[in-house]
Amino acid sequence: MKQRTIGDISVSAIGLGGMPMSIEGRPDEERSISTIHAALDAGVTFIDTADAYHLAAEDEVGHNELLIARALKSYGGDTSGVLVATKGGHLRPESGPWAQNGHPDYLKQAAEASATRLGVDAIGLYQYHRPDPSVPYADSIGALRELLDAGTIRMAGISNADPDQIRQANEILDGRLVSVQNQFSPKFRSSEKELVLADELGIAFLPWSPLGGITNAASLGESYEAFGRIARDRGVTPQIVCLAWELAKSPQVIPIPGASRPESITNSALAADFELTAEEFAALDA
Ligand SMILES: NC(=O)c1ccc[n+]([C@@H]2O[C@H](COP(=O)([O-])OP(=O)(O)OC[C@H]3O[C@@H](n4cnc5c(N)ncnc54)[C@H](OP(=O)(O)O)[C@@H]3O)[C@@H](O)[C@H]2O)c1
């Protein structure tokens, strides 16, 4: 599969989003493990997770991190080149609503707990999940800086950040910000300015819900005419066309489509090597 870069690491151009395997509607563990193994079989070497991907907060925080750690351990092949990116600072105290905690002490403790669940000495990529309006952004990013300096995390990223926050984070981290993860899809294009800035700064842009989210992904081809038409013309799925469009927007883009079925990620992974013509790209990007 074609490769892209996050910081100093080369990863597959298509990643795997772990969320659908740990929240409402999730499959049983066996199917989730098969889904992660199918991603690895297809050449996926980048997996996105978060401590907040779980159901009951009392006893399930880190469900998705533990699942990914188990799947990597039980995989027959070499997983040493797989980059697992997790996130902290966003919480699900109960099913449904999300909350924020960007306090530096909380973030440092959350990162250590994530490292333990992932079974690693240092987290490959740790992302501040969502700005907490009650804590100055600089203080939260200061915690990422301390985690980097202490070696608890190898690389630092941010999520749900605007252009000012991207610049500010990169400054506080002394130019060591490697990624921005924002919502981006045919349904949600308003992160275009952060995508353009990531391209300018040479840092990875990781579109979340790149297919429009769990409930909209299947009907992408019906909801967005150009995506359905080009998919029919080229004999591929609209999801491949969508991910290929995102990849074509910048060499910094690495979409992380979620999956809870092996077939979904096997199909999505094909997008890495699917080339759109300039005309097709223009029609999709219009
Ligand atoms: N940073 C943040 O705040 C944030 C927020 C939301 C999500 N995320 C991350 O972004 C990842 C992706 O977002 P998402 O899972 O919300 O939405 P998504 O990737 O837009 O859609 C996920 C759904 O797409 C389906 N799918 C995937 N590939 C397909 C294909 N080739 N053909 C047909 N259907 C396909 C999957 O179906 P099946 O389940 O049937 O396999 C899955 O449920 C998450 O998993 C998570 O890691 C981050």
Ligand as a Chemical Component Dictionary entry (heavy atoms), coordinates in Angstrom:
data_LIG
# 
_chem_comp.id                   LIG 
_chem_comp.type                 NON-POLYMER 
_chem_comp.pdbx_formal_charge   0 
_chem_comp.three_letter_code    LIG 
# 
loop_
_chem_comp_atom.comp_id 
_chem_comp_atom.atom_id 
_chem_comp_atom.alt_atom_id 
_chem_comp_atom.type_symbol 
_chem_comp_atom.charge 
_chem_comp_atom.model_Cartn_x 
_chem_comp_atom.model_Cartn_y 
_chem_comp_atom.model_Cartn_z 
_chem_comp_atom.pdbx_ordinal 
LIG N1  N1  N 0  -10.985 13.150 17.002 1  
LIG C1  C1  C 0  -12.280 13.067 17.143 2  
LIG O1  O1  O 0  -12.928 13.887 17.804 3  
LIG C2  C2  C 0  -12.983 11.924 16.472 4  
LIG C3  C3  C 0  -14.382 11.900 16.377 5  
LIG C4  C4  C 0  -14.988 10.833 15.707 6  
LIG C5  C5  C 0  -14.211 9.835  15.151 7  
LIG N2  N2  N 1  -12.838 9.854  15.287 8  
LIG C6  C6  C 0  -11.972 8.810  14.698 9  
LIG O2  O2  O 0  -12.233 8.740  13.319 10 
LIG C7  C7  C 0  -12.537 7.394  12.958 11 
LIG C8  C8  C 0  -13.467 7.356  11.769 12 
LIG O3  O3  O 0  -14.662 8.030  12.049 13 
LIG P1  P1  P 0  -16.059 7.261  12.229 14 
LIG O4  O4  O 0  -15.798 5.857  12.556 15 
LIG O5  O5  O -1 -16.854 8.102  13.165 16 
LIG O6  O6  O 0  -16.752 7.450  10.821 17 
LIG P2  P2  P 0  -16.430 6.993  9.300  18 
LIG O7  O7  O 0  -15.052 6.505  9.213  19 
LIG O8  O8  O 0  -16.841 8.121  8.451  20 
LIG O9  O9  O 0  -17.461 5.826  9.091  21 
LIG C9  C9  C 0  -17.320 4.626  9.783  22 
LIG C10 C10 C 0  -18.243 3.596  9.189  23 
LIG O10 O10 O 0  -17.933 3.448  7.822  24 
LIG C11 C11 C 0  -18.211 2.145  7.427  25 
LIG N3  N3  N 0  -17.235 1.815  6.359  26 
LIG C12 C12 C 0  -15.893 1.914  6.429  27 
LIG N4  N4  N 0  -15.322 1.586  5.265  28 
LIG C13 C13 C 0  -16.335 1.254  4.419  29 
LIG C14 C14 C 0  -16.398 0.831  3.074  30 
LIG N5  N5  N 0  -15.277 0.713  2.349  31 
LIG N6  N6  N 0  -17.604 0.582  2.529  32 
LIG C15 C15 C 0  -18.743 0.740  3.273  33 
LIG N7  N7  N 0  -18.752 1.139  4.566  34 
LIG C16 C16 C 0  -17.557 1.402  5.131  35 
LIG C17 C17 C 0  -17.990 1.269  8.628  36 
LIG O11 O11 O 0  -19.004 0.273  8.614  37 
LIG P3  P3  P 0  -18.940 -1.069 9.493  38 
LIG O12 O12 O 0  -19.019 -0.604 10.914 39 
LIG O13 O13 O 0  -20.115 -1.816 9.035  40 
LIG O14 O14 O 0  -17.629 -1.729 9.217  41 
LIG C18 C18 C 0  -18.034 2.227  9.791  42 
LIG O15 O15 O 0  -19.058 1.991  10.721 43 
LIG C19 C19 C 0  -13.137 6.824  14.241 44 
LIG O16 O16 O 0  -13.175 5.428  14.202 45 
LIG C20 C20 C 0  -12.224 7.414  15.260 46 
LIG O17 O17 O 0  -11.019 6.671  15.331 47 
LIG C21 C21 C 0  -12.236 10.902 15.910 48 
# 
loop_
_chem_comp_bond.comp_id 
_chem_comp_bond.atom_id_1 
_chem_comp_bond.atom_id_2 
_chem_comp_bond.value_order 
_chem_comp_bond.pdbx_ordinal 
LIG N1  C1  SING 1  
LIG C1  O1  DOUB 2  
LIG C1  C2  SING 3  
LIG C2  C3  SING 4  
LIG C2  C21 DOUB 5  
LIG C3  C4  DOUB 6  
LIG C4  C5  SING 7  
LIG C5  N2  DOUB 8  
LIG N2  C6  SING 9  
LIG N2  C21 SING 10 
LIG C6  O2  SING 11 
LIG C6  C20 SING 12 
LIG O2  C7  SING 13 
LIG C7  C8  SING 14 
LIG C7  C19 SING 15 
LIG C8  O3  SING 16 
LIG O3  P1  SING 17 
LIG P1  O4  DOUB 18 
LIG P1  O5  SING 19 
LIG P1  O6  SING 20 
LIG O6  P2  SING 21 
LIG P2  O7  DOUB 22 
LIG P2  O8  SING 23 
LIG P2  O9  SING 24 
LIG O9  C9  SING 25 
LIG C9  C10 SING 26 
LIG C10 O10 SING 27 
LIG C10 C18 SING 28 
LIG O10 C11 SING 29 
LIG C11 N3  SING 30 
LIG C11 C17 SING 31 
LIG N3  C12 SING 32 
LIG N3  C16 SING 33 
LIG C12 N4  DOUB 34 
LIG N4  C13 SING 35 
LIG C13 C14 SING 36 
LIG C13 C16 DOUB 37 
LIG C14 N5  SING 38 
LIG C14 N6  DOUB 39 
LIG N6  C15 SING 40 
LIG C15 N7  DOUB 41 
LIG N7  C16 SING 42 
LIG C17 O11 SING 43 
LIG C17 C18 SING 44 
LIG O11 P3  SING 45 
LIG P3  O12 DOUB 46 
LIG P3  O13 SING 47 
LIG P3  O14 SING 48 
LIG C18 O15 SING 49 
LIG C19 O16 SING 50 
LIG C19 C20 SING 51 
LIG C20 O17 SING 52 
# 
